[in-house]
Amino acid sequence: MKKKGHRPITKVKNPEPSVESPDWVIWAAWADRVTFEEIKKKTGYAESDVIRIMRRSLKPSSFRLWRKRVHEKSIKHRKKFEYSRKQISSKIKKGDYL
């Protein structure tokens, strides 16, 4: 017999660590939807601090991959993220689908 109200636990490959954990900064830096502004607000680390932490924590090839990803993706900065979202929503409204 099943329990009433039982919800299955969803397991993800990389669950979010607690904000107090030093691993949270690394997790947030890799996450596409977490901006540098949010990282600064929650931890006090500026973008340059996050880059320094990533350089120390990652292998050199992983760090280069991460820097390339952050540089090419416009969503790690709030203003660029909001601008890209506006472009996407305007294309959808016009009927131009990606």
C-alpha positions, -999 to 999 in steps of 0.1 A, spaced: 0 0 0 13 34 -9 16 62 15 -7 92 9 12 123 -2 45 105 -8 65 123 -34 95 106 -51 129 123 -45 144 135 -78 181 129 -80 202 152 -102 237 146 -114 251 178 -98 228 188 -69 232 223 -56 254 224 -25 246 246 5 256 283 1 279 280 31 299 253 13 330 264 -7 318 242 -35 287 264 -40 308 291 -57 322 265 -82 287 250 -87 272 285 -93 300 295 -116 293 265 -138 255 270 -137 242 289 -166 213 306 -148 234 320 -119 248 354 -127 280 369 -112 258 395 -95 239 367 -77 271 351 -66 283 384 -52 251 390 -34 251 356 -18 288 351 -10 305 385 -14 328 373 -41 332 396 -71 337 382 -106 375 385 -103 373 365 -71 352 338 -87 377 336 -116 406 333 -91 387 305 -72 380 286 -105 416 289 -116 428 274 -83 401 247 -81 400 234 -117 425 216 -139 440 240 -165 420 225 -194 387 227 -174 394 263 -164 400 272 -201 368 255 -211 349 273 -184 364 307 -193 355 301 -230 320 292 -220 315 322 -197 329 346 -223 308 332 -252 275 329 -232 259 363 -224 239 351 -195 265 352 -167 260 390 -165 225 402 -155 223 431 -181 234 408 -210 211 381 -197 181 404 -196 189 417 -231 192 382 -246 158 372 -230 142 403 -245 155 393 -279 142 358 -276 108 369 -264 105 395 -292 113 368 -318 86 345 -303 60 373 -304 68 380 -340 65 344 -349 102 339 -357 110 306 -340 146 295 -334 
